[in-house]
Amino acid sequence: MSIIQGMPNLGPGLRLHLNENTAGCSPAVLEAIRRVTADDVATYPDYEAAVRETAGLIGADADWVALTNGLDDGLLLTAIAYLMPKAPEGLVTLGALPVAPSGQAEQILVLPTFEPYIINAKALGARTIAIPSDADFAFPLAKVLAAISPNTRLIFINTPHNPSGRPVSEADIRAVIAAAPHAVVFIDEAYHDFQGVHYLSFTREFPNVIVGRTFSKAYGLAGIRVGLLVGPPELLAPIRFVMPLFNLNAVAVAALRAAIADTQFMPWCVAQARESKALLYEALTRLGLPHWKSETNFVLVNAGERLPEFVAGLRAKGVLVRDRSKEHGCAGCFRITMGPVEHTRVAIAALEALCAKP
Ligand SMILES: Cc1ncc(COP(=O)(O)O)c(C=O)c1O
């Protein structure tokens, strides 16, 4: 199978491999897309209302918010802004050296990690200091603090964490922010909707924090691509500088506004994911499959040596899951998305059938 663009197509099946929302999106989003006019399509998009409504949703001022073409886009733009050989002025004001002494800007992240963090830095010639998480994916605070240097420009904290589903504690996040006042601490909250805990207030409390969010998960807009960066205007300025003028398309703008206006769909999805997780934990415990309690819309399951058999067997039964076994701490593990209970029941039945086989 050749990759043309994007992820390889695994064929038909229940898509529980990419942490998407298998409930789809709000019907109001589809209606809004149907209402898009020829003028909307033929003219460059206007972001004013979408930015204000997004800011309203999170209780922030509009100039503290930047919409991006998925959070992936926000991550790339952040990397371009902050990992170039010359430090942006805003960062220098916070105490960063204008140019890294070694000529190489550094970022720090914890393994396993969301791969684009690494790829982006590589593309920019920056150095990544990748710190393996402690046992059971615990945040390796002491090692992260020890890795901070005058060259550190960017530190990623992903909470709740992909692929473990585990949260990073508030105390650990505070300790990292305090230890790196000259760097941007990027808190990736792609899955915060499922936990209810978030660190938006840190963007106001500290001058060096950016929070990243996505509408791909709980809001079900992965195909439309809408992400969000929140932070002090001075910190967003270098990102806005490199951001394409019209990075979000007009259909995405219409979809986003409708998704925000529907106050029913998202909480329903979150509740379904919670119920699904409870059902899955019960089944995994019964089947003797180790797993980690997750604050997200997915669960990491340890199938041990039977992993290839599980991934292929589930696929044969029409359930797609993601093999994560190559990543730090994930030997034998697959990740499975938690959406509507009816989908989870299908996945559990498939797991049960596989486990019944000797
Ligand atoms: C931790 C993390 N950050 C960012 C993203 C990117 O999300 P988006 O779909 O908005 O590009 C994902 C998507 O899976 C993710 O897991």
The ligand as an SDF file (V2000), in Angstrom:
LIG
                    3D

 16 16  0  0  0  0  0  0  0  0999 V2000
   -1.7540   15.1900   21.1790 C   0  0  0  0  0  0  0  0  0  0  0  0
   -2.2970   15.6990   19.8910 C   0  0  0  0  0  0  0  0  0  0  0  0
   -2.0210   16.9480   19.5180 N   0  0  0  0  0  0  0  0  0  0  0  0
   -2.4850   17.4500   18.3640 C   0  0  0  0  0  0  0  0  0  0  0  0
   -3.2710   16.7060   17.5160 C   0  0  0  0  0  0  0  0  0  0  0  0
   -3.6990   17.3070   16.2060 C   0  0  0  0  0  0  0  0  0  0  0  0
   -5.0510   17.5120   16.1090 O   0  0  0  0  0  0  0  0  0  0  0  0
   -5.7070   18.1020   14.7900 P   0  0  0  0  0  0  0  0  0  0  0  0
   -6.6290   17.0640   14.2680 O   0  0  0  0  0  0  0  0  0  0  0  0
   -6.4420   19.3340   15.2450 O   0  0  0  0  0  0  0  0  0  0  0  0
   -4.6160   18.4500   13.8390 O   0  0  0  0  0  0  0  0  0  0  0  0
   -3.5960   15.3950   17.8710 C   0  0  0  0  0  0  0  0  0  0  0  0
   -4.4190   14.5620   16.9680 C   0  0  0  0  0  0  0  0  0  0  0  0
   -4.5870   13.3980   17.0980 O   0  0  0  0  0  0  0  0  0  0  0  0
   -3.0920   14.8780   19.0820 C   0  0  0  0  0  0  0  0  0  0  0  0
   -3.3280   13.6100   19.4570 O   0  0  0  0  0  0  0  0  0  0  0  0
  1  2  1  0
  2  3  1  0
  2 15  2  0
  3  4  2  0
  4  5  1  0
  5  6  1  0
  5 12  2  0
  6  7  1  0
  7  8  1  0
  8  9  2  0
  8 10  1  0
  8 11  1  0
 12 13  1  0
 12 15  1  0
 13 14  2  0
 15 16  1  0
M  END
$$$$
